[in-house]
């Protein structure tokens, strides 16, 4: 008899709408939590993929610019310009004019002047003309002359 009362009570609890709602809610939560984690992970991974793709594009652009720089540095135009600036060479039929008093002045060549460009390599677009005297020697020359 006691067992029949316990079975009846259990059946009453199981058959009640409140119990059904609690069980349904527990099942829903047990499904929703991993689903939300999966969605968050997928979003994070997609964001990382977008960042890496942007980095790849940037690296490809820099690579293209560096290839252009290499092509320019290997060109006859660059070699000719360096021979003229550093070795004082000239083409046949040209006359060389030497201007005195230009020590330590900056002379710009015909290389691109964009600061973001890989062509703005230090020493490539700006050459120093004249000696490399120290500052005290420059002051001494200034006051003696």
MARDRENFI-929526 format. One line per 10 residues: number of its first residue (from 1); for each residue x, z negated, y of N, C-alpha, C, O. Coordinates in nm, 4 decimals. Last residue first. Layout:
BEGIN
NUM) X,Z,Y,X,Z,Y,X,Z,Y,X,Z,Y  ...
This chain:
BEGIN
145) 8.7329,4.1542,8.1650,8.7143,4.2866,8.2263,8.6510,4.2777,8.3573,8.6284,4.3800,8.4220  8.7135,3.8813,8.1013,8.8441,3.9383,8.1349,8.8287,4.0722,8.2037,8.9061,4.1020,8.2946  8.4477,3.8355,8.0382,8.5052,3.7705,8.1560,8.6395,3.8271,8.1957,8.6762,3.8215,8.3131  8.4133,4.0008,7.8085,8.3225,4.0135,7.9231,8.3869,3.9557,8.0483,8.3823,4.0183,8.1542  8.6044,3.9106,7.6282,8.6138,4.0483,7.6798,8.5278,4.0645,7.8056,8.5669,4.1349,7.8988  8.4934,3.6553,7.5874,8.6271,3.6689,7.6422,8.6470,3.8070,7.7017,8.6999,3.8205,7.8121  8.2515,3.7214,7.4667,8.2515,3.6529,7.5970,8.3869,3.6660,7.6644,8.3942,3.6856,7.7857  8.3485,3.8399,7.2293,8.2661,3.9180,7.3217,8.2642,3.8543,7.4599,8.2743,3.9248,7.5603  8.4771,3.6222,7.1132,8.5569,3.7385,7.1544,8.4796,3.8250,7.2525,8.5369,3.8777,7.3478  8.2555,3.4542,7.0575,8.3568,3.4128,7.1559,8.4442,3.5289,7.2038,8.4814,3.5342,7.3210
135) 8.1151,3.6232,6.8644,8.0578,3.5923,6.9947,8.1631,3.5443,7.0954,8.1610,3.5897,7.2098  8.3268,3.8691,6.7045,8.2526,3.7440,6.7072,8.2047,3.7168,6.8493,8.2500,3.7815,6.9438  8.2781,4.2206,6.6520,8.3476,4.1084,6.7131,8.2607,3.9841,6.7094,8.1379,3.9919,6.7108  8.2571,4.4661,6.5051,8.1817,4.3471,6.4694,8.2551,4.2251,6.5214,8.2904,4.1359,6.4443  8.2321,4.7800,6.6852,8.2966,4.6745,6.6086,8.2038,4.5599,6.5781,8.0879,4.5573,6.6197  7.9948,5.0576,6.6542,8.1003,4.9797,6.7170,8.1504,4.8706,6.6261,8.1182,4.8662,6.5074  7.6563,5.0455,6.5794,7.7656,5.1304,6.6255,7.8693,5.0386,6.6876,7.8345,4.9503,6.7661  7.4499,4.9793,6.3075,7.5244,4.9245,6.4207,7.6399,5.0192,6.4512,7.7105,5.0660,6.3619  7.1381,5.1210,6.2207,7.2830,5.1152,6.1996,7.3485,5.0594,6.3239,7.3057,5.0900,6.4353  6.8380,5.1101,6.0550,6.9074,5.0645,6.1746,7.0554,5.0537,6.1411,7.0938,4.9863,6.0455
125) 6.7369,5.1947,5.8129,6.6807,5.2552,5.9324,6.7516,5.2113,6.0601,6.7275,5.2703,6.1654  6.9070,5.0602,5.6334,6.8730,5.1997,5.6110,6.8248,5.2642,5.7392,6.8658,5.3755,5.7720  6.9364,4.7979,5.6980,7.0571,4.8783,5.6924,7.0296,5.0245,5.6714,7.1192,5.1068,5.6895  6.6600,4.6995,5.5070,6.7600,4.6625,5.6065,6.8873,4.7439,5.5870,6.9387,4.7572,5.4760  6.4104,4.9412,5.4577,6.5151,4.8627,5.3936,6.6184,4.8266,5.4995,6.6610,4.9139,5.5752  6.1637,5.0691,5.5003,6.2214,4.9821,5.6017,6.3229,4.8867,5.5396,6.3210,4.7664,5.5659  6.0486,5.2023,5.2962,6.1538,5.2731,5.3670,6.2172,5.1876,5.4753,6.3153,5.2295,5.5367  5.8355,5.0660,5.2040,5.9626,5.0355,5.1386,6.0785,5.1084,5.2048,6.1945,5.0807,5.1740  5.6354,4.9509,5.4771,5.6851,5.0588,5.3937,5.8139,5.0181,5.3241,5.8934,4.9428,5.3805  5.5709,4.7627,5.6567,5.5208,4.7433,5.5208,5.5753,4.8480,5.4242,5.5620,4.8337,5.3026
115) 5.6771,4.8588,5.8946,5.7359,4.7372,5.8376,5.6882,4.7137,5.6941,5.7595,4.6500,5.6166  5.7682,5.1899,5.9636,5.6612,5.0990,5.9223,5.7225,4.9781,5.8540,5.8085,4.9914,5.7669  5.9445,5.3837,6.0410,5.9633,5.2495,6.0967,5.8515,5.1544,6.0590,5.8410,5.0468,6.1180  6.1286,5.6351,5.8605,6.0008,5.5719,5.8959,6.0231,5.4289,5.9415,6.1098,5.3595,5.8883  6.4282,5.7659,6.0089,6.3583,5.7077,5.8945,6.2319,5.6390,5.9437,6.2281,5.5898,6.0565  6.6075,5.8719,6.1905,6.4757,5.9333,6.1787,6.3972,5.8826,6.0585,6.3072,5.9519,6.0112  6.7654,5.5767,6.3285,6.7684,5.7080,6.2671,6.6261,5.7590,6.2531,6.5329,5.6939,6.3003  6.8656,5.3993,6.6153,6.7648,5.4231,6.5122,6.7800,5.5648,6.4593,6.8040,5.6594,6.5343  7.1224,5.1852,6.6944,7.0833,5.3253,6.6968,6.9843,5.3454,6.5844,7.0141,5.3127,6.4695  7.2170,4.9191,6.8956,7.1412,4.9601,6.7772,7.0962,5.1043,6.7957,7.0396,5.1407,6.8988
105) 7.5487,4.8350,6.9902,7.4137,4.8819,7.0249,7.3454,4.9271,6.8970,7.4112,4.9685,6.8015  7.8179,4.7697,6.9624,7.7144,4.6735,6.9226,7.5748,4.7111,6.9721,7.4916,4.6229,6.9931  7.9332,4.9874,7.2130,7.9624,4.8925,7.1069,7.8431,4.7999,7.0870,7.7773,4.7582,7.1823  7.9247,5.2018,7.3904,7.8050,5.1734,7.3106,7.8333,5.0744,7.1989,7.7634,5.0766,7.0975  8.1363,5.2972,7.5321,8.0631,5.1826,7.5848,7.9361,5.1504,7.5082,7.8496,5.0784,7.5582  8.1260,5.6572,7.5190,8.1978,5.5298,7.5167,8.1113,5.4199,7.5759,8.0242,5.4456,7.6590  8.0143,5.8997,7.3109,7.9758,5.8252,7.4300,8.0431,5.6887,7.4203,8.0201,5.6138,7.3254  8.1088,6.2071,7.2004,8.1342,6.0655,7.1841,8.1012,5.9975,7.3160,8.1546,6.0344,7.4206  7.9720,6.4807,7.0444,7.9867,6.4152,7.1737,8.0036,6.2664,7.1472,7.9212,6.2059,7.0786  8.0522,6.7650,6.8647,8.0344,6.6209,6.8595,8.0606,6.5642,6.9979,8.1611,6.5971,7.0609
95) 7.8836,7.0656,6.7957,7.9820,6.9958,6.8774,7.9500,6.8470,6.8734,7.8333,6.8081,6.8783  7.8532,7.2943,6.5227,7.8048,7.1833,6.6044,7.9194,7.1241,6.6848,8.0360,7.1322,6.6462  7.9707,7.4797,6.3578,7.9056,7.5278,6.4790,7.8513,7.4175,6.5673,7.8066,7.4456,6.6785  7.9117,7.3072,6.0588,7.9834,7.4157,6.1246,7.9035,7.4625,6.2456,7.7824,7.4824,6.2366  7.8275,6.9587,6.1107,7.8068,7.0896,6.0504,7.8914,7.1924,6.1243,7.9369,7.1691,6.2363  8.0386,6.6651,6.0799,7.9474,6.7538,6.1528,7.9326,6.8830,6.0753,8.0123,6.9141,5.9867  8.1154,6.3127,6.0354,8.1197,6.4536,5.9965,8.0195,6.5336,6.0774,7.9269,6.4778,6.1363  8.1452,6.0369,6.0610,8.1708,6.1221,6.1762,8.1801,6.2692,6.1418,8.2470,6.3442,6.2129  8.0751,5.8616,5.8670,8.2044,5.9270,5.8527,8.2375,6.0197,5.9686,8.3471,6.0755,5.9736  7.8272,5.7540,5.9426,7.9335,5.6660,5.8966,8.0712,5.7312,5.8921,8.1725,5.6640,5.9112
85) 7.6605,5.9646,6.0420,7.6651,5.8332,6.1062,7.7912,5.7552,6.0694,7.8550,5.6965,6.1567  7.7062,6.1896,5.8742,7.7189,6.2017,6.0196,7.7386,6.0655,6.0847,7.8233,6.0508,6.1728  7.6552,6.0816,5.6247,7.7867,6.1398,5.6514,7.8087,6.1532,5.8014,7.9194,6.1301,5.8500  7.3885,6.0098,5.6556,7.4887,5.9053,5.6359,7.6294,5.9573,5.6627,7.7131,5.8854,5.7172  7.2743,6.2679,5.6814,7.2617,6.1699,5.7894,7.3644,6.0590,5.7771,7.4223,6.0175,5.8775  7.3392,6.3765,5.4302,7.3897,6.4384,5.5523,7.3845,6.3404,5.6691,7.4795,6.3311,5.7469  7.1936,6.2073,5.2630,7.3390,6.2142,5.2512,7.4019,6.2735,5.3767,7.5053,6.2260,5.4237  6.9313,6.2672,5.3503,6.9850,6.1315,5.3648,7.1377,6.1339,5.3596,7.2038,6.0705,5.4418  6.9196,6.5418,5.2813,6.8932,6.4982,5.4187,6.9516,6.3588,5.4424,7.0152,6.3358,5.5453  6.9494,6.5548,5.0092,7.0603,6.6025,5.0921,7.0437,6.5561,5.2369,7.1425,6.5337,5.3069
75) 6.8234,6.2595,4.8374,6.8097,6.3907,4.9010,6.9333,6.4246,4.9837,7.0106,6.3371,5.0226  6.8227,6.0081,4.7381,6.8968,6.1079,4.6608,6.8954,6.2461,4.7269,6.9593,6.3391,4.6777  6.6565,5.8792,4.9142,6.7963,5.8376,4.9104,6.8829,5.9352,4.8306,7.0036,5.9438,4.8535  6.4126,6.0054,4.8492,6.4730,6.0261,4.9816,6.6220,5.9910,4.9793,6.7041,6.0636,5.0354  6.3739,5.9100,4.5889,6.3838,6.0545,4.6111,6.4482,6.0833,4.7464,6.5294,6.1751,4.7579  6.3548,5.6382,4.6484,6.4645,5.6865,4.5637,6.4845,5.8360,4.5834,6.5976,5.8836,4.5934  6.1177,5.6412,4.7984,6.2424,5.5963,4.8599,6.3627,5.6458,4.7797,6.4616,5.6906,4.8376  5.9373,5.7245,4.6034,5.9584,5.8087,4.7214,6.0894,5.7722,4.7902,6.1635,5.8598,4.8348  5.9579,5.5031,4.4352,5.9983,5.6348,4.3842,6.0219,5.7318,4.4988,6.1148,5.8125,4.4938  5.8493,5.3118,4.6051,5.9909,5.3012,4.5684,6.0424,5.4318,4.5088,6.1584,5.4676,4.5295
65) 5.5848,5.4023,4.6137,5.6643,5.3991,4.7363,5.8131,5.3912,4.7052,5.8940,5.4564,4.7712  5.5161,5.3654,4.3427,5.5134,5.4992,4.4015,5.5965,5.5059,4.5283,5.6701,5.6022,4.5497  5.5397,5.0870,4.3320,5.6238,5.1691,4.2461,5.6302,5.3120,4.3006,5.7374,5.3725,4.3042  5.3361,5.0109,4.5058,5.4754,4.9789,4.5401,5.5716,5.0648,4.4587,5.6736,5.1103,4.5105  5.1187,5.1074,4.3540,5.1451,5.1602,4.4882,5.2890,5.1331,4.5309,5.3559,5.2210,4.5852  5.1453,4.9464,4.1253,5.1579,5.0920,4.1129,5.1848,5.1561,4.2483,5.2650,5.2490,4.2577  5.0970,4.6960,4.2397,5.2278,4.7231,4.1809,5.2501,4.8732,4.1638,5.3609,4.9222,4.1852  4.8291,4.7304,4.3133,4.9289,4.7007,4.4151,5.0687,4.7325,4.3631,5.1500,4.7900,4.4355  4.7140,4.7687,4.0594,4.7060,4.8741,4.1611,4.8115,4.8546,4.2688,4.8760,4.9505,4.3112  4.7721,4.5173,3.9448,4.8270,4.6392,3.8850,4.8247,4.7528,3.9863,4.9228,4.8261,3.9985
55) 4.6179,4.3520,4.1064,4.7641,4.3358,4.1065,4.8316,4.4595,4.0478,4.9368,4.5015,4.0960  4.3653,4.4385,4.0343,4.4085,4.4552,4.1727,4.5607,4.4434,4.1823,4.6243,4.5168,4.2580  4.3695,4.3585,3.7667,4.3569,4.5009,3.7981,4.4007,4.5281,3.9411,4.4660,4.6290,3.9676  4.3819,4.0796,3.7998,4.4938,4.1491,3.7373,4.4896,4.2996,3.7644,4.5942,4.3619,3.7830  4.1302,4.0331,3.9174,4.2528,3.9988,3.9903,4.3739,4.0720,3.9328,4.4587,4.1208,4.0076  3.9617,4.1180,3.7088,3.9574,4.1865,3.8385,4.0843,4.1588,3.9188,4.1397,4.2494,3.9810  4.0328,3.9278,3.5140,4.0557,4.0709,3.4885,4.0562,4.1480,3.6197,4.1416,4.2342,3.6404  3.9386,3.6956,3.6360,4.0823,3.7101,3.6114,4.1184,3.8561,3.5850,4.2235,3.9028,3.6289  3.6659,3.7493,3.6264,3.7314,3.7324,3.7564,3.8832,3.7500,3.7418,3.9474,3.8123,3.8264  3.6251,3.7517,3.3498,3.6007,3.8736,3.4277,3.6677,3.8663,3.5643,3.7207,3.9663,3.6128
45) 3.6847,3.4814,3.2956,3.7682,3.5871,3.2381,3.7497,3.7175,3.3141,3.8474,3.7874,3.3407  3.4747,3.3544,3.4313,3.6136,3.3250,3.4676,3.7066,3.4349,3.4168,3.7977,3.4767,3.4882  3.2532,3.4584,3.2918,3.2677,3.4829,3.4356,3.4127,3.4609,3.4799,3.4668,3.5399,3.5572  3.3039,3.3537,3.0359,3.2987,3.4986,3.0561,3.3170,3.5345,3.2033,3.3878,3.6297,3.2359  3.2807,3.0789,3.0890,3.4080,3.1359,3.0414,3.4131,3.2861,3.0643,3.5154,3.3395,3.1072  3.0082,3.0670,3.1633,3.1133,3.0282,3.2583,3.2492,3.0853,3.2180,3.3241,3.1342,3.3026  2.8891,3.1496,2.9213,2.8679,3.2279,3.0431,2.9754,3.1952,3.1465,3.0285,3.2857,3.2107  2.9695,2.9393,2.7520,3.0095,3.0764,2.7232,2.9962,3.1650,2.8472,3.0840,3.2470,2.8742  2.8394,2.7235,2.8720,2.9862,2.7247,2.8631,3.0379,2.8664,2.8401,3.1368,2.9084,2.9002  2.5747,2.8040,2.8282,2.6246,2.7898,2.9660,2.7774,2.7906,2.9669,2.8381,2.8526,3.0542
35) 2.5699,2.7919,2.5457,2.5418,2.9173,2.6160,2.5955,2.9132,2.7590,2.6557,3.0102,2.8052  2.6128,2.5232,2.4869,2.7173,2.6218,2.4528,2.6968,2.7561,2.5237,2.7930,2.8250,2.5573  2.3613,2.4285,2.6128,2.4942,2.3806,2.6528,2.6043,2.4789,2.6114,2.6849,2.5156,2.6970  2.1391,2.5505,2.4819,2.1716,2.5826,2.6212,2.3136,2.5426,2.6596,2.3800,2.6164,2.7324  2.1136,2.4415,2.2257,2.1410,2.5841,2.2398,2.1927,2.6163,2.3801,2.2809,2.7008,2.3953  2.0618,2.1757,2.2763,2.1739,2.2070,2.1864,2.2081,2.3561,2.1891,2.3212,2.3933,2.1576  1.8338,2.2019,2.4340,1.9576,2.1529,2.4949,2.0776,2.1885,2.4074,2.1829,2.2269,2.4585  1.6515,2.2895,2.2351,1.6784,2.3713,2.3532,1.8096,2.3304,2.4206,1.8880,2.4167,2.4600  1.6492,2.0689,2.0632,1.6949,2.1992,2.0140,1.7321,2.2899,2.1310,1.8336,2.3594,2.1258  1.5415,1.8772,2.2377,1.6747,1.8574,2.1797,1.7327,1.9893,2.1271,1.8513,2.0171,2.1449
25) 1.2868,1.9895,2.2864,1.3800,1.9693,2.3970,1.5232,1.9504,2.3453,1.6169,2.0034,2.4050  1.1739,1.9760,2.0291,1.1923,2.1059,2.0942,1.2951,2.0956,2.2074,1.3804,2.1832,2.2221  1.1656,1.6988,2.0036,1.2459,1.7783,1.9096,1.2754,1.9155,1.9692,1.3877,1.9651,1.9607  0.9886,1.6390,2.2132,1.1238,1.5813,2.2120,1.2147,1.6621,2.1199,1.3291,1.6904,2.1554  0.7557,1.7782,2.1295,0.8202,1.8108,2.2572,0.9640,1.7587,2.2610,1.0529,1.8295,2.3084  0.6957,1.6456,1.8910,0.7244,1.7882,1.8889,0.7982,1.8293,2.0157,0.8934,1.9071,2.0095  0.6414,1.3955,1.9969,0.7543,1.4117,1.9063,0.7960,1.5576,1.8986,0.9148,1.5900,1.8995  0.4107,1.4571,2.1444,0.5277,1.4015,2.2108,0.6525,1.4194,2.1241,0.7584,1.4553,2.1754  0.2198,1.5399,1.9558,0.2773,1.6390,2.0474,0.4025,1.5867,2.1190,0.4917,1.6653,2.1510  0.2600,1.4092,1.6190,0.2191,1.3919,1.7596,0.2876,1.4967,1.8480,0.4000,1.5380,1.8193
15) 0.3537,1.4262,1.3606,0.2479,1.5177,1.3999,0.2095,1.5065,1.5473,0.1319,1.5889,1.5957  0.5352,1.2130,1.3490,0.5831,1.3512,1.3348,0.4785,1.4495,1.3848,0.5147,1.5491,1.4473  0.3676,0.9920,1.3737,0.4746,1.0143,1.4720,0.5200,1.1605,1.4675,0.5404,1.2230,1.5716  0.2045,1.0237,1.1492,0.1430,1.0173,1.2822,0.2476,1.0467,1.3900,0.2194,1.1180,1.4864  0.3919,1.0043,0.9463,0.3185,1.1292,0.9630,0.2530,1.1351,1.1011,0.2475,1.2416,1.1625  0.4653,0.7390,0.9821,0.5661,0.8453,0.9991,0.4956,0.9786,1.0221,0.5361,1.0565,1.1084  0.2230,0.6136,0.9186,0.2820,0.5942,1.0518,0.3838,0.7038,1.0806,0.3883,0.7560,1.1920  0.1945,0.6919,0.6543,0.0925,0.7297,0.7525,0.1493,0.7187,0.8939,0.1254,0.8052,0.9781  0.4166,0.5687,0.5405,0.4032,0.7144,0.5363,0.3008,0.7625,0.6389,0.3215,0.8654,0.7032  0.3444,0.3036,0.5874,0.4677,0.3566,0.6477,0.4617,0.5099,0.6498,0.4976,0.5725,0.7494
5) 0.1133,0.2844,0.4331,0.1059,0.2592,0.5772,0.2283,0.3164,0.6481,0.2163,0.3716,0.7575  0.2182,0.3370,0.1807,0.1192,0.4285,0.2353,0.1064,0.4099,0.3853,0.0903,0.5076,0.4585  0.3793,0.1145,0.1495,0.4432,0.2456,0.1583,0.3452,0.3462,0.2149,0.3858,0.4338,0.2911  0.1878,-0.0816,0.1200,0.2767,-0.0885,0.2344,0.3432,0.0462,0.2573,0.3616,0.0879,0.3717  0.0798,0.0000,-0.1182,0.0000,0.0000,0.0000,0.0852,0.0000,0.1263,0.0583,0.0706,0.2235
